[in-house]
Amino acid sequence: MASTVTSRRKQLGNELRHARNASGMTQQQVAEVLGCTQGKVNKIESGAVGVKLGDVRAMLDAFGIDGDEADTLMGLARAAAGQRGHWSGYRSVVPHWFRTFTDLEPAAAEIMTWHGERIPGPLQSEHYMLKQFTEFGATDVTSLVRNRLDRKAVFDQQQPPYYRFIMSESALRRAPGGHAPAVMLDQMEHLLELDRRDRVYIHVLPFDARLASVPNDFTIMRFPDRTRDFAYIEHSAGGLYLDDVKDFQIFVDSWDRLRGAALERHDTRQFLKELAELYRSQMTI
């Protein structure tokens, strides 16, 4: 992820700087805790250098941070250090460039995502996942499915983020591997069930929406306090995290245009119900 604007290291440094400021400590005082120079602490906070996990733990202890907040920051530190940590076992199938995204997903206040040709991961039914990974030729389908199901835990948090999805009609008609009415019926019913949740908003962008064009897939993450908001885009070789204010605003404007052209929730539910009936009629008995 050397090519990304916001690296894991920069994200971690930003978090540590805010935590230090909140505690009232100076960089010099942190340097004395770590046994290094003030300049080294400054480089850690700017993301210019890496930091050992033991030093992160010492900093968190000095700042008086523990519990879930400490666990989140240690997870981010492991990702920044390129260590396996909690990404061992079946979670290790996650591409390295996507791990920062999944580490930060539960901490977001609001997530807004647009998908043109496929159902986004958190909304996929298990049947859809299995079909997708199998058609792709994945060698460890079980681990991939388990990891993707783990991401759904974000919906069950005590204070989940507001998760807003816009999907093109194409994503609802393009089944993994081609025509698969049973898979897509299951997926439509799954979407209708998820849409009943208080903080999940699903909107369909129909083919006849009045837009000149649509952008590539992207996700916007907004955070409640310290973490810097960013937009995430993925391509075949990796992912980019963009937090420059001007770049970020471009994605917000794109989202607003898509949302203005997409169906409202009530109309989306009706659209999904009608599509479910279409797939049901296509199933052979």
C-alpha positions, -999 to 999 in steps of 0.1 A, spaced: 0 0 0 30 23 -5 10 40 -32 -20 49 -10 -24 85 3 -34 72 37 -13 43 48 -19 23 79 11 39 95 -2 74 89 -36 64 103 -20 49 134 2 80 139 -28 102 136 -46 82 163 -16 83 186 -12 120 183 -48 127 192 -45 102 221 -14 120 234 -31 154 231 -61 141 250 -39 129 278 -21 162 281 13 147 275 40 163 253 61 145 227 91 149 250 73 131 278 64 103 255 100 101 243 111 96 279 86 68 283 99 51 252 136 59 258 140 77 224 142 112 211 113 137 207 121 137 170 114 100 168 80 105 185 72 132 160 81 109 131 58 81 146 29 105 148 34 118 113 36 82 100 72 87 87 85 57 107 71 25 120 66 17 157 70 -15 176 39 -31 191 56 -29 226 61 8 222 24 13 211 13 -6 242 36 16 264 21 47 249 -14 36 254 -7 27 290 9 62 295 -22 78 279 -45 58 302 -62 40 273 -75 5 278 -105 -17 269 -120 -17 234 -102 15 224 -68 -1 232 -77 -32 213 -87 -12 182 -55 7 183 -34 -24 188 -52 -40 158 -43 -10 137 -7 -11 150 -4 -48 139 -17 -38 105 7 -9 103 36 -32 113 26 -58 86 23 -85 113 -2 -113 112 -17 -107 146 -55 -113 145 -52 -118 108 -38 -153 112 -58 -185 105 -89 -181 83 -87 -143 85 -53 -143 67 -71 -148 34 -80 -111 34 -58 -91 11 -33 -69 30 -46 -37 14 -81 -44 27 -72 -51 63 -71 -14 73 -107 -11 59 -120 -39 80 -101 -28 111 -118 7 108 -152 -4 96 -166 -11 131 -153 23 144 -170 44 117 -199 67 125 -212 66 89 -203 45 59 -216 53 24 -208 29 -4 -216 26 -41 -215 -6 -62 -222 -9 -98 -218 -45 -108 -219 -67 -77 -235 -70 -43 -212 -54 -16 -196 -79 8 -216 -69 40 -249 -74 21 -241 -107 5 -261 -138 14 -241 -169 22 -255 -186 -9 -242 -157 -30 -208 -158 -13 -204 -195 -20 -213 -191 -56 -191 -161 -61 -160 -177 -45 -165 -210 -62 -169 -194 -97 -138 -174 -90 -119 -206 -85 -108 -198 -49 -89 -225 -32 -101 -217 4 -138 -210 0 -146 -218 36 -121 -193 50 -133 -166 26 -169 -171 36 -162 -172 73 -143 -139 70 -170 -122 51 -197 -134 75 -175 -120 103 -179 -85 87 -217 -87 93 -210 -83 130 -207 -46 123 -246 -46 120 -250 -61 155 -228 -37 175 -244 -18 203 -238 14 184 -234 4 147 -224 29 120 -251 43 98 -244 20 67 -258 35 35 -256 14 3 -264 24 -32 -264 -5 -58 -270 -4 -95 -298 -25 -108 -270 -43 -127 -257 -57 -94 -291 -72 -87 -293 -89 -120 -257 -101 -126 -254 -134 -107 -220 -149 -100 -212 -173 -128 -242 -163 -149 -279 -172 -147 -287 -185 -111 -322 -177 -100 -320 -197 -68 -289 -177 -57 -304 -144 -66 -338 -151 -50 -319 -159 -18 -300 -127 -22 -331 -105 -27 -347 -120 4 -315 -114 24 -315 -78 13 -351 -73 23 -343 -87 57 -312 -65 63 -331 -34 52 -353 -38 83 -324 -28 105 -325 7 119 -291 18 106 -289 0 73 -301 19 43 -303 2 9 -311 22 -23 -313 8 -58 -301 29 -88 -323 17 -116 -313 16 -153 -336 45 -161 -321 68 -135 -314 103 -148 -276 103 -147 -251 112 -174 -228 84 -161 -219 65 -130 -185 63 -113 -164 33 -103 -172 16 -70 -162 36 -39 -168 37 -2 -168 68 21 -160 64 58 -167 91 84 -156 88 120 -170 103 152 -139 120 165 -101 115 159 -98 93 129 -96 111 96 -124 106 72 -114 89 39 -127 75 7 -117 40 -4 -115 27 -39 -104 -8 -49 -89 -21 -81 -76 -55 -93 -41 -50 -77 -50 -33 -45 -69 -5 -27 -64 33 -23 -73 53 8 -79 89 0 -81 115 27 -71 147 10 -99 172 16 -104 181 -21 -103 144 -32 -126 134 -4 -151 161 -14 -152 148 -50 -164 114 -37 -190 131 -14 -203 150 -44 -205 118 -64 -224 101 -37 -249 130 -35 -255 127 -72 -261 90 -70 -283 93 -40 -304 119 -56 -310 96 -86 -315 64 -66 -348 50 -54 -361 59 -19 -362 31 7 -399 23 1 -395 21 -36 -363 1 -32 -381 -25 -11 -408 -28 -37 -382 -32 -64 -365 -60 -45 -398 -78 -39 -407 -77 -76 -372 -89 -85 -375 -117 -60 -408 -128 -76 -391 -127 -110 -363 -150 -98 -389 -173 -81 -407 -177 -114 -375 -186 -132 -367 -215 -109 -375 -250 -123 -395 -272 -100 
